[in-house]
Amino acid sequence: MNIITEINKELINTFEKAGYKVDSIELKPSARKDLGDYQINDCMSLASTYHTNPREIAENVVKELEKNSIFTDINIAGPGFINLKLSEEFLIDNINKAVNNPKDLIEKQESKKIIIDYGGANVAKALHVGHLRSANIGEALKRLAKSVGYEVIGDAHLGDYGRPLGFVVKELKERYPDLPYFDENYEGDYSEVELPISNEDLEEIYPYASQRAKEDDAYLEDGRDITNKIQHHERGYYDLWKKIVEISKADIREVYNDINVDFELWNGESDAIEYQDKLDEIIAEKNILVESEGAKVIEVKEENDKIEIPPLLYIKSNGTISYETTDLLTLLQRKEEINPDEIWYVVDSRQGLHFEQVFRATEKLGLFDKEQMEHIGFGTMNGKDGKPFKTRDGGVMTLKGLINLVYNSTITRINNDKVTEEEAPEIAKTVAIAALKYADLVPYRETDYIFEVEKFTDIEGKTGPYILYTTIRMKSLLNNAADMDKSKITKIEDDYKDLVQLILDLPNIINKALKTRSLNEIADYLYNICSLYNTFYAKNKVLTEENIERRTNWLTLTKLTYDICSILLDILAIKVPEKM
């Protein structure tokens, strides 16, 4: 149900009746509320087409508009700007349709199947602040796409098959040389071997081993050799690798669960390896693999390229497969097992060149057209210094560390008059996650932004806690009015007319968010709708209003506003506590 779309259709017909053929008319909110709620500027552009004064066009159009009961208070400003309002009857009719079915405000789209790749966490490595944006934006985009009727599958796509894990195994061999995994004569069952390390140990080993490989050539070569053994499923090394993946994946699930992110698929790069032979066959058939300095590559440059696009590295000179290769294998796996209409990659904007190479190679292989694959890039979360968010000692901040930082700020703001000491920690965590997620979604996704803990955990301003507080306030009011009528609106007063119009604009907000693949439209909308409701609430004593009709209108408006906030917060994967 999109009344703006319906109105635009009415306007196109009205312009044609006035003698002007148009493909579209844009009804914009008016900057001058004293002249009208909406404004039409199209007469200006039509003037050059019809070689006529724009005001004359506007006058002819207004004559037709006045015949339509939808519009009222129609007037012309300046050289040909048409201002108007929507009639109260029209607004009441449409707002009551929304009261009965608030989800109908979200227009359903033509069905399609989409895979969204928005995980990318590296096994054995601590999730850091950079993982927040891909998971946060990806989860919200998945829920947004589902809300319009798409079939959507989220894939964690874990990084579990590259050289860093070879270095982790190398370091374990250095520290625990007597483990059966490194005994060539061991014939027992590796699944019964107890590995004396935890995920915390892996998180320490990963950066240590990676750094040592940069400084020690022999260590580097051993790590490369072990990577090769893992990728060729050599007994012992491959079994240890599987154990590492198992330990790490459990921790990764837990952290993602903390930020309300879930995946339909928990595949890693390694899950597509079974398609290696089939991919080799396709490449051989296409005859697109060439030798380059001992490696094997696929040329992907095109004649009209404005920058140099390097070839895609398929097989490294040491015989191991590349990051690009595992992406190609994953695409083949997705084609064979799911056959989606589209694949969206929610990954840091700095990976743009990588995806351009992969998409071009994929099209050459005949797996998917480039139009079916989309890289949805995003900027970085930065500290007050404008640089990527770090710990006090200058290290990369883990996602767990960031959550704790926000939690420590949030727990001090919980209202102790409403929340017991036992309830406070869980509520503070819910509010902290909301603060973190909302702050991350407010800026347009490709924009770098500065995360200020005190600012974004404040209950005032454009923050997650402010949205939660307003939503909880509405729910509390509705609970206290459980036996009162809230079934329909019979009159639209000036105190809440702007709120009604904003509610009816929801379909456009959803469509814009889907089109731009950004959640800032929804985050802004939530703030605006909460602000308008709070302004209305401050002026009116809803529960004690003696005029029954007026009280019903107010309660109905509260219920609809609450329903919409709940729907949108769920799309943003933000949970609402019972109180705060």
Summary of the structure (lengths in Angstrom):
residues: 580
radius of gyration: 28.9
end to end distance: 34.1
largest distance: 94.5
contacts: 1869
relative contact order: 0.10
helix: 54%
strand: 11%
